Amino acid sequence: MELLEAIKLALQSLWQNKMRTVLTLLCMTIAVSSIIAVVTLVNGANTYVTTKFSRYGSDVFTVSRMPALVMSSDAYVKYNKRKNVVYDDYEYVRDTCKRCVGMGAMQASTAKVVRGTQSITDCTVRGYTWQMPNLQNLDIA
């Protein structure tokens, strides 16, 4: 009898405080929906990052004159004194490396690009060998 009386009392309380009941249900719905949305976004981002890095595994290495991130001016001067990596170096490694499955080269420079009467300055122009986009996980349309 106590359980039935408790349920009856709870329903009466909900019926008397309709606005509080509706607002509580609305808040609970928003909270659950936002948690589901955040979990879905995080799982989607994890899947995206995993697929992008899956081909760039532990058996892949990159040779460049400068690192991707230079932390100080002393490091910049140090790296700037290194020899340039030229296309002949790429050809030598490509021809002599027997265990390499894939190899590519890229050259980038800043230039002025002109098309008809339109032009753009300080545009980065990149040249790739045929395997390089696949090695860098680039999807070229």
Secondary structure by P-SEA (a helix, b strand, c coil): caaaaaaaaaaaaaaaaaaaaaaaaaaaaaaaaaaaaaaaaaaaaaaaaaaaaccccccbbbbcccccccccaaaaaaaaacccccaaaaaaaaaccccccccbbbbbbbbbbbcccccccbbbbbbbccccccccccccc
